[in-house]
Amino acid sequence: MATKEKPRRKLALVIGIGKYDHCEELQNPENDANDMSEALESIGFLVTKKLDLKRADMKHVVIDFEESIEPDDMVLFYFAGHGIQWEVCIKVLPLKVTSIFYERFICGTFRIKII
């Protein structure tokens, strides 16, 4: 008797930040995040989309998303906004970012790979 395998879940976290406290406002991140969300949903991804998060909110969103991941899930992270690359780690810049946030949060357990 053949058994049906459970299909892999496809999860995406899409974040767009265009409004910053100490930087010029970006015009496209919200549109980019909306467009990416629509494209991912059209190919079967369950999308969590968040716009213009503050630092603490972004941390909670990423932790909640990370905790929702199950073995064998296909996971995609998309960020539109200000960002910098340092060594092999890309650091996204949420609002009011601190260096401790960079080191412990973005570079600690949540790494982003350029594809």
Backbone as a printed PyTorch tensor [residue, N CA C, xyz], in Angstrom:
tensor([[[ 0.8430, -1.1810,  0.0000],
         [ 0.0000,  0.0000,  0.0000],
         [ 0.8890,  1.2450,  0.0000]],

        [[ 0.6880,  2.1250, -0.9570],
         [ 1.4870,  3.3460, -1.0760],
         [ 0.9980,  4.3900, -0.0840]],

        [[ 1.9380,  5.1250,  0.4940],
         [ 1.5730,  6.2070,  1.4070],
         [ 1.8380,  7.5370,  0.7260]],

        [[ 0.9550,  8.4800,  0.9790],
         [ 1.1370,  9.8230,  0.4290],
         [ 2.0530, 10.6160,  1.3510]],

        [[ 3.0560, 11.2490,  0.7430],
         [ 3.9160, 12.1200,  1.5340],
         [ 3.2380, 13.4680,  1.7060]],

        [[ 3.4110, 14.0250,  2.8580],
         [ 2.8920, 15.3610,  3.1190],
         [ 3.7070, 16.3580,  2.2980]],

        [[ 3.0510, 17.2500,  1.5440],
         [ 3.8220, 18.2120,  0.7460],
         [ 4.5690, 19.2010,  1.6450]],

        [[ 5.7150, 19.6410,  1.1580],
         [ 6.5080, 20.6210,  1.9050],
         [ 5.7490, 21.9400,  1.9780]],

        [[ 5.7990, 22.5460,  3.1340],
         [ 5.2470, 23.9000,  3.2450],
         [ 6.2610, 24.8760,  2.6740]],

        [[ 5.7560, 25.8850,  2.0090],
         [ 6.6140, 26.9480,  1.4900],
         [ 6.2540, 28.2180,  2.2490]],

        [[ 7.1890, 28.6640,  3.0920],
         [ 6.9750, 29.8440,  3.9410],
         [ 7.8760, 30.9780,  3.4940]],

        [[ 7.3460, 32.1970,  3.5330],
         [ 8.1590, 33.3680,  3.1970],
         [ 7.8920, 34.4760,  4.2020]],

        [[ 8.9700, 35.1130,  4.6080],
         [ 8.8840, 36.3290,  5.4100],
         [ 9.3570, 37.4630,  4.5200]],

        [[ 8.4670, 38.4230,  4.2800],
         [ 8.7660, 39.5590,  3.4090],
         [ 8.6620, 40.8240,  4.2500]],

        [[ 9.7600, 41.5790,  4.2940],
         [ 9.8020, 42.8130,  5.0730],
         [10.1980, 43.9590,  4.1570]],

        [[ 9.4520, 45.0500,  4.2410],
         [ 9.7860, 46.2590,  3.4960],
         [ 9.8280, 47.4490,  4.4420]],

        [[10.9510, 48.1430,  4.4540],
         [11.0990, 49.3240,  5.3090],
         [11.5750, 50.4810,  4.4480]],

        [[10.7380, 51.5070,  4.3520],
         [11.1010, 52.6890,  3.5910],
         [11.1760, 53.9450,  4.4430]],

        [[10.5950, 53.8730,  5.6380],
         [10.5590, 55.0400,  6.5240],
         [11.5340, 54.8300,  7.6670]],

        [[12.5480, 55.6640,  7.6900],
         [13.5990, 55.5790,  8.7050],
         [13.6270, 56.8650,  9.5180]],

        [[14.0290, 56.7630, 10.7630],
         [14.0860, 57.9420, 11.6300],
         [15.2110, 58.8920, 11.2600]],

        [[16.3600, 58.3670, 10.8210],
         [17.5270, 59.2190, 10.5960],
         [18.0930, 59.0860,  9.1960]],

        [[17.2920, 58.6250,  8.2490],
         [17.7260, 58.4740,  6.8620],
         [16.6380, 59.0170,  5.9560]],

        [[17.0370, 59.2730,  4.7400],
         [16.0690, 59.6970,  3.7400],
         [15.0680, 58.5650,  3.4910]],

        [[13.7960, 58.9270,  3.3550],
         [12.7740, 57.9230,  3.1030],
         [12.9810, 57.2860,  1.7360]],

        [[12.8270, 55.9740,  1.6920],
         [12.9370, 55.2350,  0.4370],
         [11.5410, 55.0970, -0.1750]],

        [[11.4440, 55.2200, -1.4860],
         [10.1600, 55.1950, -2.1610],
         [ 9.6740, 53.7890, -2.5110]],

        [[10.5780, 52.8370, -2.7240],
         [10.1870, 51.5570, -3.3010],
         [ 9.9980, 50.3600, -2.3770]],

        [[10.5270, 50.3340, -1.1580],
         [10.4290, 49.0990, -0.3670],
         [ 9.0150, 48.5670, -0.1620]],

        [[ 8.0470, 49.4240,  0.0810],
         [ 6.6800, 48.9450,  0.2690],
         [ 6.1570, 48.2970, -1.0160]],

        [[ 6.3820, 48.9650, -2.1610],
         [ 5.9480, 48.3980, -3.4440],
         [ 6.6710, 47.0840, -3.7230]],

        [[ 7.9870, 47.0560, -3.4700],
         [ 8.7710, 45.8350, -3.7010],
         [ 8.2590, 44.6880, -2.8290]],

        [[ 7.9840, 44.9770, -1.5690],
         [ 7.4910, 43.9420, -0.6520],
         [ 6.1130, 43.4470, -1.0970]],

        [[ 5.2630, 44.3610, -1.5270],
         [ 3.9370, 43.9580, -2.0120],
         [ 4.0480, 43.0990, -3.2660]],

        [[ 4.8920, 43.5210, -4.2080],
         [ 5.0760, 42.7650, -5.4510],
         [ 5.6570, 41.3790, -5.1810]],

        [[ 6.6570, 41.3040, -4.3060],
         [ 7.2720, 40.0260, -3.9850],
         [ 6.2640, 39.1100, -3.2870]],

        [[ 5.4860, 39.6610, -2.3950],
         [ 4.4710, 38.8610, -1.7000],
         [ 3.4840, 38.2620, -2.6830]],

        [[ 3.0110, 39.0700, -3.6190],
         [ 2.0650, 38.5800, -4.6280],
         [ 2.6910, 37.4730, -5.4800]],

        [[ 3.9450, 37.6820, -5.8980],
         [ 4.6260, 36.6780, -6.7250],
         [ 4.8030, 35.3730, -5.9610]],

        [[ 5.1970, 35.4530, -4.7080],
         [ 5.4030, 34.2470, -3.9040],
         [ 4.0910, 33.5200, -3.6330]],

        [[ 3.0480, 34.2780, -3.3410],
         [ 1.7410, 33.6560, -3.1170],
         [ 1.2540, 32.9480, -4.3810]],

        [[ 1.5760, 33.5100, -5.5550],
         [ 1.1210, 32.9120, -6.8130],
         [ 1.7780, 31.5560, -7.0900]],

        [[ 2.8890, 31.2730, -6.4150],
         [ 3.5570, 29.9770, -6.5920],
         [ 3.4690, 29.1230, -5.3200]],

        [[ 2.4920, 29.4540, -4.4860],
         [ 2.1700, 28.5760, -3.3700],
         [ 2.8220, 28.8630, -2.0350]],

        [[ 3.4970, 29.9960, -1.8910],
         [ 4.1020, 30.3290, -0.5970],
         [ 3.0590, 30.9030,  0.3490]],

        [[ 3.1860, 30.5520,  1.6200],
         [ 2.4370, 31.2030,  2.6820],
         [ 3.2900, 32.3840,  3.1280]],

        [[ 2.8180, 33.5960,  2.8620],
         [ 3.6360, 34.7950,  3.0460],
         [ 3.2320, 35.5390,  4.3100]],

        [[ 4.2440, 35.8830,  5.1100],
         [ 4.0880, 36.8190,  6.2080],
         [ 4.7490, 38.1030,  5.7400]],

        [[ 3.9530, 39.1550,  5.5320],
         [ 4.4790, 40.4300,  5.0300],
         [ 4.3420, 41.4890,  6.1150]],

        [[ 5.4350, 42.2170,  6.3510],
         [ 5.4430, 43.2900,  7.3390],
         [ 6.1100, 44.5150,  6.7240]],

        [[ 5.5390, 45.6870,  6.9990],
         [ 6.0540, 46.9310,  6.4370],
         [ 6.4080, 47.9160,  7.5450]],

        [[ 7.4870, 48.6660,  7.3260],
         [ 7.9190, 49.7740,  8.1820],
         [ 7.9550, 49.4210,  9.6640]],

        [[ 8.6400, 48.3370,  9.9680],
         [ 8.7840, 47.8800, 11.3500],
         [ 9.8380, 48.6940, 12.0920]],

        [[ 9.6240, 48.8670, 13.3560],
         [10.6550, 49.3760, 14.2520],
         [11.5180, 48.1890, 14.6710]],

        [[12.6620, 48.4650, 15.2760],
         [13.6200, 47.4160, 15.6360],
         [12.9980, 46.3060, 16.4740]],

        [[12.3310, 46.6530, 17.5470],
         [11.7540, 45.6350, 18.4290],
         [10.6890, 44.8210, 17.7050]],

        [[ 9.8820, 45.4840, 16.8930],
         [ 8.8480, 44.7760, 16.1380],
         [ 9.4720, 43.7930, 15.1560]],

        [[10.5600, 44.2190, 14.4980],
         [11.2150, 43.3400, 13.5290],
         [11.7800, 42.1060, 14.2320]],

        [[12.3570, 42.3170, 15.3830],
         [12.9160, 41.1890, 16.1380],
         [11.8190, 40.1820, 16.4640]],

        [[10.6730, 40.6500, 16.9360],
         [ 9.5790, 39.7460, 17.2900],
         [ 9.0190, 39.0330, 16.0630]],

        [[ 8.9080, 39.7500, 14.9480],
         [ 8.3990, 39.1400, 13.7150],
         [ 9.3190, 38.0120, 13.2560]],

        [[10.6190, 38.2570, 13.2860],
         [11.5690, 37.2320, 12.8440],
         [11.5580, 36.0420, 13.7950]],

        [[11.5080, 36.2930, 15.0800],
         [11.4600, 35.1940, 16.0530],
         [10.1850, 34.3750, 15.8630]],

        [[ 9.0530, 35.0470, 15.7080],
         [ 7.7910, 34.3280, 15.4990],
         [ 7.8470, 33.4980, 14.2160]],

        [[ 8.4120, 34.0830, 13.1560],
         [ 8.5290, 33.3680, 11.8950],
         [ 9.4440, 32.1620, 12.0550]],

        [[10.5850, 32.3830, 12.6940],
         [11.5370, 31.2900, 12.9060],
         [10.8930, 30.1500, 13.6910]],

        [[10.1060, 30.4820, 14.6990],
         [ 9.4640, 29.4580, 15.5230],
         [ 8.3700, 28.7080, 14.7700]],

        [[ 7.8610, 29.2910, 13.6840],
         [ 6.8150, 28.6230, 12.9020],
         [ 7.3890, 27.5990, 11.9180]],

        [[ 8.7010, 27.6140, 11.7170],
         [ 9.3410, 26.7260, 10.7450],
         [ 9.3910, 25.3010, 11.2870]],

        [[ 8.9980, 24.3690, 10.4290],
         [ 9.0170, 22.9480, 10.7730],
         [10.0480, 22.2450,  9.8950]],

        [[10.4940, 21.0600, 10.3210],
         [11.4320, 20.3080,  9.4860],
         [10.8610, 20.1190,  8.0750]],

        [[11.7380, 20.2020,  7.0890],
         [11.3950, 20.0390,  5.6790],
         [10.6590, 21.2220,  5.0670]],

        [[10.4060, 22.2910,  5.8140],
         [ 9.8140, 23.4820,  5.2070],
         [10.8040, 24.1240,  4.2550]],

        [[10.2880, 24.7020,  3.1870],
         [11.0950, 25.5430,  2.3080],
         [10.8610, 26.9720,  2.7960]],

        [[11.9450, 27.6940,  3.0830],
         [11.8260, 29.0030,  3.7090],
         [12.5560, 30.0560,  2.8880]],

        [[11.9080, 31.2130,  2.7130],
         [12.5000, 32.3190,  1.9810],
         [12.3560, 33.5880,  2.8110]],

        [[13.4180, 34.3840,  2.8640],
         [13.3810, 35.6840,  3.5300],
         [13.6900, 36.7430,  2.4860]],

        [[12.8330, 37.7690,  2.4070],
         [13.0410, 38.8730,  1.4680],
         [12.9630, 40.1770,  2.2430]],

        [[13.9690, 41.0340,  2.0250],
         [14.0030, 42.3340,  2.6910],
         [14.2170, 43.4220,  1.6650]],

        [[13.3810, 44.4530,  1.7270],
         [13.5550, 45.6410,  0.9010],
         [13.7260, 46.8270,  1.8410]],

        [[14.8310, 47.5290,  1.6920],
         [15.1250, 48.6760,  2.5450],
         [16.6150, 48.9210,  2.5530]],

        [[17.0640, 49.7860,  3.4660],
         [18.5010, 50.0340,  3.5980],
         [19.1830, 48.7850,  4.1280]],

        [[20.3710, 48.4910,  3.6370],
         [21.1280, 47.3500,  4.1190],
         [22.5990, 47.5220,  3.7970]],

        [[23.4360, 46.8070,  4.5170],
         [24.8740, 46.8270,  4.2630],
         [25.3770, 45.3900,  4.2920]],

        [[26.4870, 45.1340,  3.6290],
         [27.0930, 43.8090,  3.6700],
         [28.4160, 43.9100,  4.4060]],

        [[28.6400, 42.9560,  5.3080],
         [29.8840, 42.9010,  6.0630],
         [30.3150, 41.4530,  6.1040]],

        [[31.5120, 41.1850,  5.6240],
         [32.0170, 39.8220,  5.4900],
         [30.9900, 38.9920,  4.7310]],

        [[30.5060, 37.8900,  5.2850],
         [29.5200, 37.0630,  4.5870],
         [28.1170, 37.2710,  5.1310]],

        [[27.9640, 38.2450,  5.9830],
         [26.6750, 38.4800,  6.6150],
         [26.0950, 39.7850,  6.0910]],

        [[24.8650, 39.7360,  5.6290],
         [24.1850, 40.9660,  5.2400],
         [23.3970, 41.4320,  6.4440]],

        [[23.5310, 42.6870,  6.7430],
         [22.8130, 43.2310,  7.8750],
         [21.7230, 44.1510,  7.3450]],

        [[20.4860, 43.8330,  7.6190],
         [19.4030, 44.7070,  7.2230],
         [19.2570, 45.7790,  8.2940]],

        [[18.8270, 46.9370,  7.8870],
         [18.7760, 48.0550,  8.8110],
         [17.3420, 48.4080,  9.1900]],

        [[16.8220, 47.8280, 10.2660],
         [15.5150, 48.2590, 10.7340],
         [15.6440, 49.6340, 11.3810]],

        [[14.5480, 50.2080, 11.7340],
         [14.5670, 51.5330, 12.3380],
         [15.2740, 51.5050, 13.6870]],

        [[16.0650, 52.5260, 13.9600],
         [16.7700, 52.6690, 15.2410],
         [17.6160, 51.4480, 15.5840]],

        [[18.4360, 51.0220, 14.6570],
         [19.2630, 49.8280, 14.8400],
         [20.4600, 50.1430, 15.7240]],

        [[20.8350, 49.1900, 16.5530],
         [22.0320, 49.3240, 17.3690],
         [23.0360, 48.2640, 16.9490]],

        [[24.2970, 48.4700, 17.2630],
         [25.3150, 47.4870, 16.8960],
         [25.1040, 46.1630, 17.6240]],

        [[24.5790, 46.1880, 18.8290],
         [24.3020, 44.9520, 19.5650],
         [23.2350, 44.1490, 18.8100]],

        [[22.2330, 44.8380, 18.3030],
         [21.1910, 44.1780, 17.5140],
         [21.8060, 43.4700, 16.3210]],

        [[22.7250, 44.1540, 15.6210],
         [23.3990, 43.5340, 14.4780],
         [24.0750, 42.2330, 14.8740]],

        [[24.9200, 42.3070, 15.8770],
         [25.7570, 41.1730, 16.2370],
         [24.9460, 40.0010, 16.7910]],

        [[23.9760, 40.2700, 17.6400],
         [23.2360, 39.1970, 18.2890],
         [22.0560, 38.7060, 17.4730]],

        [[21.4020, 39.6080, 16.7750],
         [20.1810, 39.2280, 16.0930],
         [20.4260, 38.8410, 14.6440]],

        [[20.8680, 39.7520, 13.8330],
         [21.0300, 39.4640, 12.4130],
         [22.2010, 38.5120, 12.1810]],

        [[23.3490, 38.7670, 12.7560],
         [24.5080, 37.9220, 12.4970],
         [24.5810, 36.7300, 13.4330]],

        [[23.7660, 36.7100, 14.4580],
         [23.8110, 35.6100, 15.3950],
         [23.1750, 34.3570, 14.8580]],

        [[21.8570, 34.3000, 14.8300],
         [21.2010, 33.0740, 14.4020],
         [20.4990, 33.2180, 13.0660]],

        [[20.3410, 34.3970, 12.5800],
         [19.5680, 34.6020, 11.3540],
         [20.4880, 35.1130, 10.2690]],

        [[21.0100, 34.2320,  9.4480],
         [21.9160, 34.5970,  8.3700],
         [21.1700, 34.6720,  7.0630]],

        [[21.5970, 35.5860,  6.2200],
         [20.9590, 35.8000,  4.9420],
         [21.9730, 35.4580,  3.8540]],

        [[21.5830, 34.6190,  2.9320],
         [22.4700, 34.2230,  1.8240],
         [22.0380, 34.9040,  0.5480]],

        [[22.9750, 35.4790, -0.1500],
         [22.6720, 36.0940, -1.4160],
         [22.4840, 34.9950, -2.4510]],

        [[21.3510, 35.0350, -3.1480],
         [21.1120, 34.0400, -4.2120],
         [20.7980, 34.7440, -5.5120]]])
